[in-house]
């Protein structure tokens, strides 16, 4: 967002608003943590977490995202601070202390047993005024789930966050394990028509933007950018795909959606927040809903 400019429009003149992207102060961290789920889709577990044995500064923010994955949020305090490598140290420390984190999450987010956490999808979110090419290069080389989020504040009380880059652990995008009920196993057991339907869905969603990540979770696939905007459950026995959204399907329907005039062309709605896809025509009907969910998250 280095070239972003915001102007106040008056009767005949405009005035550029002052923006701030210096090191993140404690007040901004508190503001983000108070609205963590709205901003990043993450529920807060702990702030300034400093357990015994952590041989560095406290972990800025700990949370759990919509996919039950542990999340470390690291803020850049000074321009020269290396938030990527320090954040990865925190993430590795967390992975080595799963049981204490599970207990901490269980206390902060009842009910939240440790068994529900999906550790393979754990990720790091770095927040800074800007990221240089060395930050991006380091994050790209790590082959880990890392989001680089830029922020800026304006003198009229506006805060802007932008997902400037996202990197994924390739293993999480390909496989969710060998369990017979895992997302990967369900996809492999699906009839060819359902498998092809999933591939068409995945191709469409990935084409929505370079910031889209596909993750293979325990029993479903997740599509996310800053926040998850769709989940896919392959149901091989029913010969269908269940496409879930984080909000009501009705709220995602464009007012000019031609499907509203011809309901027979629309995919079947299930449970208010899900669509059922059985054939290519259902996927065509679902694309408008996917696009709007992508735009809102």
Phi and psi restraints in degrees (value plus and minus 20) as a CYANA .aco file:
   2 UNK   PHI     -82.9   -42.9
   2 UNK   PSI     -45.2    -5.2
   3 UNK   PHI    -123.5   -83.5
   3 UNK   PSI      -9.7    30.3
   4 UNK   PHI     -93.7   -53.7
   4 UNK   PSI     111.9   151.9
   5 UNK   PHI    -150.8  -110.8
   5 UNK   PSI     119.8   159.8
   6 UNK   PHI    -144.8  -104.8
   6 UNK   PSI     113.4   153.4
   7 UNK   PHI    -142.2  -102.2
   7 UNK   PSI     123.2   163.2
   8 UNK   PHI    -110.9   -70.9
   8 UNK   PSI     107.2   147.2
   9 UNK   PHI    -115.5   -75.5
   9 UNK   PSI     101.3   141.3
  10 UNK   PHI    -122.0   -82.0
  10 UNK   PSI    -182.8  -142.8
  11 UNK   PHI     -84.8   -44.8
  11 UNK   PSI     -63.2   -23.2
  12 UNK   PHI    -155.1  -115.1
  12 UNK   PSI     -25.7    14.3
  13 UNK   PHI    -154.2  -114.2
  13 UNK   PSI     140.0   180.0
  14 UNK   PHI    -141.1  -101.1
  14 UNK   PSI     131.2   171.2
  15 UNK   PHI    -149.3  -109.3
  15 UNK   PSI     108.3   148.3
  16 UNK   PHI     -92.7   -52.7
  16 UNK   PSI     112.5   152.5
  17 UNK   PHI    -106.2   -66.2
  17 UNK   PSI     122.2   162.2
  18 UNK   PHI     -90.6   -50.6
  18 UNK   PSI     117.1   157.1
  19 UNK   PHI    -141.6  -101.6
  19 UNK   PSI     130.4   170.4
  20 UNK   PHI    -146.9  -106.9
  20 UNK   PSI     107.8   147.8
  21 UNK   PHI    -156.9  -116.9
  21 UNK   PSI       7.4    47.4
  22 UNK   PHI     -93.6   -53.6
  22 UNK   PSI    -194.4  -154.4
  23 UNK   PHI     -72.1   -32.1
  23 UNK   PSI     121.1   161.1
  24 UNK   PHI     -91.6   -51.6
  24 UNK   PSI     104.9   144.9
  25 UNK   PHI    -107.0   -67.0
  25 UNK   PSI     145.8   185.8
  26 UNK   PHI     -79.8   -39.8
  26 UNK   PSI     -55.0   -15.0
  27 UNK   PHI     -83.0   -43.0
  27 UNK   PSI     -58.0   -18.0
  28 UNK   PHI     -91.7   -51.7
  28 UNK   PSI     -58.7   -18.7
  29 UNK   PHI     -80.0   -40.0
  29 UNK   PSI     -62.8   -22.8
  30 UNK   PHI     -82.5   -42.5
  30 UNK   PSI     -61.1   -21.1
  31 UNK   PHI     -82.9   -42.9
  31 UNK   PSI     -65.2   -25.2
  32 UNK   PHI     -84.0   -44.0
  32 UNK   PSI     -64.1   -24.1
  33 UNK   PHI     -85.0   -45.0
  33 UNK   PSI     -53.1   -13.1
  34 UNK   PHI     -90.0   -50.0
  34 UNK   PSI     -39.5     0.5
  35 UNK   PHI    -147.8  -107.8
  35 UNK   PSI      12.4    52.4
  36 UNK   PHI     -81.7   -41.7
  36 UNK   PSI     -60.7   -20.7
  37 UNK   PHI     -89.6   -49.6
  37 UNK   PSI     -59.1   -19.1
  38 UNK   PHI     -86.2   -46.2
  38 UNK   PSI     -62.5   -22.5
  39 UNK   PHI    -100.0   -60.0
  39 UNK   PSI     -63.1   -23.1
  40 UNK   PHI    -143.6  -103.6
  40 UNK   PSI     -22.6    17.4
  41 UNK   PHI      50.4    90.4
  41 UNK   PSI       8.1    48.1
  42 UNK   PHI    -141.9  -101.9
  42 UNK   PSI     113.3   153.3
  43 UNK   PHI    -109.8   -69.8
  43 UNK   PSI     115.4   155.4
  44 UNK   PHI     -95.1   -55.1
  44 UNK   PSI     109.9   149.9
  45 UNK   PHI    -125.3   -85.3
  45 UNK   PSI     -64.9   -24.9
  46 UNK   PHI    -178.7  -138.7
  46 UNK   PSI     131.3   171.3
  47 UNK   PHI    -140.6  -100.6
  47 UNK   PSI     118.8   158.8
  48 UNK   PHI      30.8    70.8
  48 UNK   PSI      34.5    74.5
  49 UNK   PHI     -98.2   -58.2
  49 UNK   PSI     100.1   140.1
  50 UNK   PHI    -152.4  -112.4
  50 UNK   PSI      54.6    94.6
  51 UNK   PHI     -95.0   -55.0
  51 UNK   PSI     140.8   180.8
  52 UNK   PHI     -86.5   -46.5
  52 UNK   PSI     118.9   158.9
  53 UNK   PHI      78.5   118.5
  53 UNK   PSI     -28.3    11.7
  54 UNK   PHI    -106.7   -66.7
  54 UNK   PSI      84.8   124.8
  55 UNK   PHI    -105.3   -65.3
  55 UNK   PSI      31.9    71.9
  56 UNK   PHI    -186.8  -146.8
  56 UNK   PSI    -189.8  -149.8
  57 UNK   PHI     -84.8   -44.8
  57 UNK   PSI     141.8   181.8
  58 UNK   PHI     -78.6   -38.6
  58 UNK   PSI     132.8   172.8
  59 UNK   PHI     -93.3   -53.3
  59 UNK   PSI     103.4   143.4
  60 UNK   PHI     -74.6   -34.6
  60 UNK   PSI     -80.7   -40.7
  61 UNK   PHI    -162.0  -122.0
  61 UNK   PSI     114.5   154.5
  62 UNK   PHI    -137.3   -97.3
  62 UNK   PSI     121.2   161.2
  63 UNK   PHI    -177.8  -137.8
  63 UNK   PSI    -195.6  -155.6
  64 UNK   PHI    -153.1  -113.1
  64 UNK   PSI     110.4   150.4
  65 UNK   PHI    -108.6   -68.6
  65 UNK   PSI    -194.5  -154.5
  66 UNK   PHI     -84.8   -44.8
  66 UNK   PSI     -37.1     2.9
  67 UNK   PHI    -122.0   -82.0
  67 UNK   PSI      -2.4    37.6
  68 UNK   PHI      43.2    83.2
  68 UNK   PSI       6.5    46.5
  69 UNK   PHI    -116.5   -76.5
  69 UNK   PSI     112.8   152.8
  70 UNK   PHI     -81.2   -41.2
  70 UNK   PSI     122.5   162.5
  71 UNK   PHI    -152.8  -112.8
  71 UNK   PSI     114.5   154.5
  72 UNK   PHI    -128.1   -88.1
  72 UNK   PSI     108.7   148.7
  73 UNK   PHI    -129.9   -89.9
  73 UNK   PSI     104.2   144.2
  74 UNK   PHI    -140.0  -100.0
  74 UNK   PSI     107.8   147.8
  75 UNK   PHI    -123.9   -83.9
  75 UNK   PSI     121.8   161.8
  76 UNK   PHI    -104.8   -64.8
  76 UNK   PSI      95.0   135.0
  77 UNK   PHI    -103.9   -63.9
  77 UNK   PSI     -58.9   -18.9
  78 UNK   PHI    -147.7  -107.7
  78 UNK   PSI     138.2   178.2
  79 UNK   PHI     -81.2   -41.2
  79 UNK   PSI     -53.2   -13.2
  80 UNK   PHI    -112.7   -72.7
  80 UNK   PSI     -17.0    23.0
  81 UNK   PHI     -92.3   -52.3
  81 UNK   PSI     114.2   154.2
  82 UNK   PHI    -111.9   -71.9
  82 UNK   PSI      68.2   108.2
  83 UNK   PHI     -92.3   -52.3
  83 UNK   PSI     -48.3    -8.3
  84 UNK   PHI     -88.0   -48.0
  84 UNK   PSI     -73.2   -33.2
  85 UNK   PHI     -88.4   -48.4
  85 UNK   PSI     -57.8   -17.8
  86 UNK   PHI     -88.0   -48.0
  86 UNK   PSI     -59.8   -19.8
  87 UNK   PHI     -84.1   -44.1
  87 UNK   PSI     -57.5   -17.5
  88 UNK   PHI     -88.0   -48.0
  88 UNK   PSI     -52.7   -12.7
  89 UNK   PHI     -81.6   -41.6
  89 UNK   PSI     -64.5   -24.5
  90 UNK   PHI     -81.3   -41.3
  90 UNK   PSI     -62.3   -22.3
  91 UNK   PHI     -84.7   -44.7
  91 UNK   PSI     -60.6   -20.6
  92 UNK   PHI     -88.6   -48.6
  92 UNK   PSI     -58.5   -18.5
  93 UNK   PHI     -81.6   -41.6
  93 UNK   PSI     -61.4   -21.4
  94 UNK   PHI     -83.0   -43.0
  94 UNK   PSI     -61.2   -21.2
  95 UNK   PHI     -85.2   -45.2
  95 UNK   PSI     -47.9    -7.9
  96 UNK   PHI    -103.5   -63.5
  96 UNK   PSI     -25.8    14.2
  97 UNK   PHI    -151.9  -111.9
  97 UNK   PSI      34.1    74.1
  98 UNK   PHI     -84.2   -44.2
  98 UNK   PSI     -62.3   -22.3
  99 UNK   PHI     -84.8   -44.8
  99 UNK   PSI     -67.0   -27.0
 100 UNK   PHI     -81.8   -41.8
 100 UNK   PSI     -58.2   -18.2
 101 UNK   PHI     -87.0   -47.0
 101 UNK   PSI     -59.9   -19.9
 102 UNK   PHI     -80.3   -40.3
 102 UNK   PSI     -60.8   -20.8
 103 UNK   PHI     -86.4   -46.4
 103 UNK   PSI     -60.5   -20.5
 104 UNK   PHI     -83.8   -43.8
 104 UNK   PSI     -63.4   -23.4
 105 UNK   PHI     -85.1   -45.1
 105 UNK   PSI     -57.8   -17.8
 106 UNK   PHI     -83.3   -43.3
 106 UNK   PSI     -52.9   -12.9
 107 UNK   PHI     -96.8   -56.8
 107 UNK   PSI     -60.9   -20.9
 108 UNK   PHI     -98.7   -58.7
 108 UNK   PSI     -50.8   -10.8
 109 UNK   PHI    -149.4  -109.4
 109 UNK   PSI      40.9    80.9
 110 UNK   PHI     -86.1   -46.1
 110 UNK   PSI     118.8   158.8
 111 UNK   PHI    -105.4   -65.4
 111 UNK   PSI     113.1   153.1
 112 UNK   PHI    -166.4  -126.4
 112 UNK   PSI      49.2    89.2
 113 UNK   PHI     -84.8   -44.8
 113 UNK   PSI     128.7   168.7
 114 UNK   PHI     -80.5   -40.5
 114 UNK   PSI     -48.4    -8.4
 115 UNK   PHI     -83.5   -43.5
 115 UNK   PSI     -41.6    -1.6
 116 UNK   PHI    -100.6   -60.6
 116 UNK   PSI     -33.8     6.2
 117 UNK   PHI     -94.1   -54.1
 117 UNK   PSI     120.4   160.4
 118 UNK   PHI    -129.2   -89.2
 118 UNK   PSI      71.7   111.7
 119 UNK   PHI     -86.9   -46.9
 119 UNK   PSI     -54.3   -14.3
 120 UNK   PHI     -77.3   -37.3
 120 UNK   PSI     -46.3    -6.3
 121 UNK   PHI    -115.9   -75.9
 121 UNK   PSI      -8.0    32.0
 122 UNK   PHI     -75.4   -35.4
 122 UNK   PSI     127.2   167.2
 123 UNK   PHI    -168.1  -128.1
 123 UNK   PSI     144.1   184.1
 124 UNK   PHI    -134.2   -94.2
 124 UNK   PSI     111.0   151.0
 125 UNK   PHI    -134.9   -94.9
 125 UNK   PSI      97.9   137.9
 126 UNK   PHI    -123.0   -83.0
 126 UNK   PSI     111.2   151.2
 127 UNK   PHI    -140.3  -100.3
 127 UNK   PSI     106.7   146.7
 128 UNK   PHI    -173.3  -133.3
 128 UNK   PSI     146.7   186.7
 129 UNK   PHI     -86.4   -46.4
 129 UNK   PSI     -53.6   -13.6
 130 UNK   PHI    -183.8  -143.8
 130 UNK   PSI     141.5   181.5
 131 UNK   PHI    -142.5  -102.5
 131 UNK   PSI     115.0   155.0
 132 UNK   PHI    -110.7   -70.7
 132 UNK   PSI     159.2   199.2
 133 UNK   PHI     -86.0   -46.0
 133 UNK   PSI     -46.3    -6.3
 134 UNK   PHI     -92.3   -52.3
 134 UNK   PSI     -57.9   -17.9
 135 UNK   PHI     -80.1   -40.1
 135 UNK   PSI     -67.5   -27.5
 136 UNK   PHI     -84.9   -44.9
 136 UNK   PSI     -61.6   -21.6
 137 UNK   PHI     -84.2   -44.2
 137 UNK   PSI     -63.9   -23.9
 138 UNK   PHI     -82.2   -42.2
 138 UNK   PSI     -64.1   -24.1
 139 UNK   PHI     -84.7   -44.7
 139 UNK   PSI     -59.1   -19.1
 140 UNK   PHI     -86.8   -46.8
 140 UNK   PSI     -50.0   -10.0
 141 UNK   PHI    -101.1   -61.1
 141 UNK   PSI     -36.2     3.8
 142 UNK   PHI     -97.4   -57.4
 142 UNK   PSI     -42.0    -2.0
 143 UNK   PHI      34.7    74.7
 143 UNK   PSI      26.8    66.8
 144 UNK   PHI    -150.2  -110.2
 144 UNK   PSI     148.2   188.2
 145 UNK   PHI    -102.6   -62.6
 145 UNK   PSI      82.1   122.1
 146 UNK   PHI    -152.7  -112.7
 146 UNK   PSI     110.4   150.4
 147 UNK   PHI    -134.3   -94.3
 147 UNK   PSI     110.3   150.3
 148 UNK   PHI    -124.1   -84.1
 148 UNK   PSI      94.6   134.6
 149 UNK   PHI    -136.0   -96.0
 149 UNK   PSI     101.1   141.1
 150 UNK   PHI    -113.9   -73.9
 150 UNK   PSI     128.2   168.2
 151 UNK   PHI    -151.0  -111.0
 151 UNK   PSI     139.2   179.2
 152 UNK   PHI    -173.0  -133.0
 152 UNK   PSI     126.5   166.5
 153 UNK   PHI    -133.3   -93.3
 153 UNK   PSI     126.6   166.6
 154 UNK   PHI    -137.9   -97.9
 154 UNK   PSI     137.5   177.5
 155 UNK   PHI     -94.6   -54.6
 155 UNK   PSI     -12.4    27.6
 156 UNK   PHI    -132.0   -92.0
 156 UNK   PSI      -2.2    37.8
 157 UNK   PHI      66.5   106.5
 157 UNK   PSI       2.9    42.9
 158 UNK   PHI    -120.5   -80.5
 158 UNK   PSI     120.7   160.7
 159 UNK   PHI    -144.1  -104.1
 159 UNK   PSI     111.7   151.7
 160 UNK   PHI    -142.7  -102.7
 160 UNK   PSI     111.8   151.8
 161 UNK   PHI    -137.8   -97.8
 161 UNK   PSI     120.5   160.5
 162 UNK   PHI    -159.4  -119.4
 162 UNK   PSI     107.7   147.7
 163 UNK   PHI     -96.0   -56.0
 163 UNK   PSI      82.1   122.1
 164 UNK   PHI    -105.8   -65.8
 164 UNK   PSI     -45.3    -5.3
 165 UNK   PHI    -182.7  -142.7
 165 UNK   PSI     126.5   166.5
 166 UNK   PHI    -159.1  -119.1
 166 UNK   PSI     119.2   159.2
 167 UNK   PHI    -150.5  -110.5
 167 UNK   PSI     124.9   164.9
 168 UNK   PHI    -142.6  -102.6
 168 UNK   PSI     128.4   168.4
 169 UNK   PHI     -92.8   -52.8
 169 UNK   PSI      94.4   134.4
 170 UNK   PHI     -74.8   -34.8
 170 UNK   PSI     -54.7   -14.7
 171 UNK   PHI     -83.1   -43.1
 171 UNK   PSI     -56.7   -16.7
 172 UNK   PHI     -91.7   -51.7
 172 UNK   PSI     -49.2    -9.2
 173 UNK   PHI     -96.9   -56.9
 173 UNK   PSI     -38.3     1.7
 174 UNK   PHI    -120.9   -80.9
 174 UNK   PSI     -66.0   -26.0
 175 UNK   PHI    -153.6  -113.6
 175 UNK   PSI     123.7   163.7
 176 UNK   PHI    -131.9   -91.9
 176 UNK   PSI      -2.0    38.0
 177 UNK   PHI      90.1   130.1
 177 UNK   PSI    -198.6  -158.6
 178 UNK   PHI    -123.3   -83.3
 178 UNK   PSI     -20.4    19.6
 179 UNK   PHI     -79.4   -39.4
 179 UNK   PSI     122.0   162.0
 180 UNK   PHI     -82.6   -42.6
 180 UNK   PSI     -42.8    -2.8
 181 UNK   PHI    -123.2   -83.2
 181 UNK   PSI      -9.0    31.0
 182 UNK   PHI     -92.2   -52.2
 182 UNK   PSI     143.0   183.0
 183 UNK   PHI     -79.4   -39.4
 183 UNK   PSI     -63.2   -23.2
 184 UNK   PHI     -84.6   -44.6
 184 UNK   PSI     -64.0   -24.0
 185 UNK   PHI     -84.7   -44.7
 185 UNK   PSI     -59.4   -19.4
 186 UNK   PHI     -82.6   -42.6
 186 UNK   PSI     -61.7   -21.7
 187 UNK   PHI     -85.5   -45.5
 187 UNK   PSI     -62.6   -22.6
 188 UNK   PHI     -86.3   -46.3
 188 UNK   PSI     -48.3    -8.3
 189 UNK   PHI    -107.1   -67.1
 189 UNK   PSI     -26.7    13.3
 190 UNK   PHI     -93.9   -53.9
 190 UNK   PSI     129.9   169.9
 191 UNK   PHI     -79.8   -39.8
 191 UNK   PSI     137.0   177.0
 192 UNK   PHI     -75.9   -35.9
 192 UNK   PSI     -58.0   -18.0
 193 UNK   PHI     -83.2   -43.2
 193 UNK   PSI     -59.4   -19.4
 194 UNK   PHI     -92.2   -52.2
 194 UNK   PSI     -60.2   -20.2
 195 UNK   PHI     -79.5   -39.5
 195 UNK   PSI     -65.6   -25.6
 196 UNK   PHI     -85.2   -45.2
 196 UNK   PSI     -55.6   -15.6
 197 UNK   PHI     -84.4   -44.4
 197 UNK   PSI     -61.2   -21.2
 198 UNK   PHI     -83.2   -43.2
 198 UNK   PSI     -63.9   -23.9
 199 UNK   PHI     -83.1   -43.1
 199 UNK   PSI     -58.5   -18.5
 200 UNK   PHI     -84.8   -44.8
 200 UNK   PSI     -60.3   -20.3
 201 UNK   PHI     -83.0   -43.0
 201 UNK   PSI     -67.5   -27.5
 202 UNK   PHI     -82.4   -42.4
 202 UNK   PSI     -62.0   -22.0
 203 UNK   PHI     -82.0   -42.0
 203 UNK   PSI     -63.0   -23.0
 204 UNK   PHI     -83.8   -43.8
 204 UNK   PSI     -66.0   -26.0
 205 UNK   PHI     -86.3   -46.3
 205 UNK   PSI     -61.7   -21.7
 206 UNK   PHI     -83.5   -43.5
 206 UNK   PSI     -48.7    -8.7
 207 UNK   PHI     -97.7   -57.7
 207 UNK   PSI     -29.1    10.9
 208 UNK   PHI     -86.9   -46.9
 208 UNK   PSI     -49.0    -9.0
 209 UNK   PHI    -199.6  -159.6
 209 UNK   PSI     137.2   177.2
 210 UNK   PHI     -89.2   -49.2
 210 UNK   PSI     -34.5     5.5
 211 UNK   PHI    -109.5   -69.5
 211 UNK   PSI     -14.9    25.1
 212 UNK   PHI    -103.3   -63.3
 212 UNK   PSI     110.1   150.1
 213 UNK   PHI    -137.3   -97.3
 213 UNK   PSI     119.4   159.4
 214 UNK   PHI    -128.7   -88.7
 214 UNK   PSI     103.8   143.8
 215 UNK   PHI    -139.1   -99.1
 215 UNK   PSI     115.4   155.4
 216 UNK   PHI    -110.1   -70.1
 216 UNK   PSI      88.5   128.5
 217 UNK   PHI    -112.6   -72.6
 217 UNK   PSI    -189.8  -149.8
 218 UNK   PHI     -79.0   -39.0
 218 UNK   PSI     -68.4   -28.4
 219 UNK   PHI    -150.5  -110.5
 219 UNK   PSI     -11.2    28.8
 220 UNK   PHI    -176.1  -136.1
 220 UNK   PSI     149.0   189.0
 221 UNK   PHI    -125.5   -85.5
 221 UNK   PSI     124.0   164.0
 222 UNK   PHI    -139.8   -99.8
 222 UNK   PSI     117.9   157.9
 223 UNK   PHI    -130.6   -90.6
 223 UNK   PSI     104.4   144.4
 224 UNK   PHI    -162.9  -122.9
 224 UNK   PSI     138.8   178.8
 225 UNK   PHI    -143.4  -103.4
 225 UNK   PSI    -131.2   -91.2
 226 UNK   PHI     -84.1   -44.1
 226 UNK   PSI     -60.0   -20.0
 227 UNK   PHI    -148.5  -108.5
 227 UNK   PSI     140.6   180.6
 228 UNK   PHI     -92.1   -52.1
 228 UNK   PSI     111.8   151.8
 229 UNK   PHI    -135.4   -95.4
 229 UNK   PSI     -25.2    14.8
 230 UNK   PHI    -185.4  -145.4
 230 UNK   PSI     127.1   167.1
 231 UNK   PHI    -142.7  -102.7
 231 UNK   PSI     129.0   169.0
 232 UNK   PHI    -146.2  -106.2
 232 UNK   PSI     104.1   144.1
 233 UNK   PHI    -134.3   -94.3
 233 UNK   PSI      95.3   135.3
 234 UNK   PHI    -103.1   -63.1
 234 UNK   PSI     108.6   148.6
 235 UNK   PHI    -140.2  -100.2
 235 UNK   PSI      66.4   106.4
 236 UNK   PHI     -82.3   -42.3
 236 UNK   PSI     -57.6   -17.6
 237 UNK   PHI     -87.7   -47.7
 237 UNK   PSI     -55.5   -15.5
 238 UNK   PHI    -103.9   -63.9
 238 UNK   PSI     -26.3    13.7
 239 UNK   PHI      36.6    76.6
 239 UNK   PSI      29.3    69.3
 240 UNK   PHI    -174.7  -134.7
 240 UNK   PSI     150.5   190.5
 241 UNK   PHI    -142.4  -102.4
 241 UNK   PSI     113.7   153.7
 242 UNK   PHI    -120.7   -80.7
 242 UNK   PSI     100.1   140.1
 243 UNK   PHI    -125.4   -85.4
 243 UNK   PSI      92.8   132.8
 244 UNK   PHI    -126.1   -86.1
 244 UNK   PSI     128.8   168.8
 245 UNK   PHI    -144.3  -104.3
 245 UNK   PSI     136.5   176.5
 246 UNK   PHI     -97.9   -57.9
 246 UNK   PSI     -18.0    22.0
 247 UNK   PHI    -164.1  -124.1
 247 UNK   PSI     151.0   191.0
 248 UNK   PHI     -81.9   -41.9
 248 UNK   PSI     117.4   157.4
 249 UNK   PHI     -78.0   -38.0
 249 UNK   PSI     -58.3   -18.3
 250 UNK   PHI     -80.1   -40.1
 250 UNK   PSI     -51.3   -11.3
 251 UNK   PHI     -95.4   -55.4
 251 UNK   PSI     -33.6     6.4
 252 UNK   PHI    -118.2   -78.2
 252 UNK   PSI     -26.9    13.1
 253 UNK   PHI     -96.0   -56.0
 253 UNK   PSI     100.9   140.9
 254 UNK   PHI     -82.0   -42.0
 254 UNK   PSI     124.6   164.6
 255 UNK   PHI     -84.8   -44.8
 255 UNK   PSI     -42.7    -2.7
 256 UNK   PHI    -121.8   -81.8
 256 UNK   PSI      -3.0    37.0
 257 UNK   PHI     -83.0   -43.0
 257 UNK   PSI      98.4   138.4
 258 UNK   PHI     -82.6   -42.6
 258 UNK   PSI     -40.2    -0.2
 259 UNK   PHI     -87.0   -47.0
 259 UNK   PSI     -43.2    -3.2
 260 UNK   PHI     -85.0   -45.0
 260 UNK   PSI     -47.8    -7.8
 261 UNK   PHI    -106.8   -66.8
 261 UNK   PSI     -33.0     7.0
 262 UNK   PHI    -161.3  -121.3
 262 UNK   PSI      57.6    97.6
 263 UNK   PHI     -76.2   -36.2
 263 UNK   PSI     -43.8    -3.8
 264 UNK   PHI     -86.8   -46.8
 264 UNK   PSI     -39.1     0.9
 265 UNK   PHI    -106.7   -66.7
 265 UNK   PSI     -33.1     6.9
 266 UNK   PHI    -101.9   -61.9
 266 UNK   PSI     126.9   166.9
 267 UNK   PHI     -86.7   -46.7
 267 UNK   PSI     135.2   175.2
 268 UNK   PHI     -87.4   -47.4
 268 UNK   PSI     113.6   153.6
 269 UNK   PHI    -111.1   -71.1
 269 UNK   PSI     117.9   157.9
 270 UNK   PHI    -152.3  -112.3
 270 UNK   PSI      98.9   138.9
 271 UNK   PHI      50.2    90.2
 271 UNK   PSI      -2.8    37.2
 272 UNK   PHI      62.7   102.7
 272 UNK   PSI     -56.4   -16.4
 273 UNK   PHI    -138.1   -98.1
 273 UNK   PSI      -1.6    38.4
 274 UNK   PHI    -162.2  -122.2
 274 UNK   PSI     129.9   169.9
 275 UNK   PHI    -138.3   -98.3
 275 UNK   PSI     128.3   168.3
 276 UNK   PHI    -126.1   -86.1
 276 UNK   PSI     105.8   145.8
 277 UNK   PHI    -133.9   -93.9
 277 UNK   PSI     104.5   144.5
 278 UNK   PHI    -142.7  -102.7
 278 UNK   PSI     -39.6     0.4
 279 UNK   PHI    -170.1  -130.1
 279 UNK   PSI     146.4   186.4
 280 UNK   PHI     -74.9   -34.9
 280 UNK   PSI     -53.5   -13.5
 281 UNK   PHI     -83.0   -43.0
 281 UNK   PSI     -53.9   -13.9
 282 UNK   PHI     -85.1   -45.1
 282 UNK   PSI     -59.1   -19.1
 283 UNK   PHI     -83.9   -43.9
 283 UNK   PSI     -61.8   -21.8
 284 UNK   PHI     -79.1   -39.1
 284 UNK   PSI     -60.8   -20.8
 285 UNK   PHI     -88.7   -48.7
 285 UNK   PSI     -46.4    -6.4
 286 UNK   PHI    -105.4   -65.4
 286 UNK   PSI     -34.0     6.0
 287 UNK   PHI     -81.7   -41.7
 287 UNK   PSI     -59.3   -19.3
 288 UNK   PHI     -84.3   -44.3
 288 UNK   PSI     -56.8   -16.8
 289 UNK   PHI     -88.9   -48.9
 289 UNK   PSI     -61.7   -21.7
 290 UNK   PHI     -82.3   -42.3
 290 UNK   PSI     -63.0   -23.0
 291 UNK   PHI     -83.9   -43.9
 291 UNK   PSI     -61.2   -21.2
 292 UNK   PHI     -91.2   -51.2
 292 UNK   PSI     -56.4   -16.4
 293 UNK   PHI     -85.4   -45.4
 293 UNK   PSI     -59.8   -19.8
 294 UNK   PHI     -79.0   -39.0
 294 UNK   PSI     -65.1   -25.1
 295 UNK   PHI     -85.4   -45.4
 295 UNK   PSI     -51.5   -11.5
 296 UNK   PHI    -106.6   -66.6
 296 UNK   PSI     -32.5     7.5
